[in-house]
């Protein structure tokens, strides 16, 4: 049976996405996202959320500058929360 996910979310513990650990988390998520035919990777830890959309050529690229949101701003600013939510929802296929 074909498995599909519109969005793949990779959650890490606080502090697990610093420096080279972000790249490691990205490639781990990318391997799952590619097999699930996802269009967006969301990496999250205790401090931030990073969004990696699939590029125009149909692949995920770590070198693309991800959109970054801090949890503090997500929870304190309804506009930021809504922008994040709407961005994620825009990747739904159905």
Secondary structure, 3 states (H helix, E strand, C coil): CCCCCCEEEEECCCCCCCCHHHHHHHHHHHHHHHHCCCCEEEEECCCEEEEEECCCCCCCCCCCCCEEEEHHHHHHCHHHHHHHHHHHHCCCCC
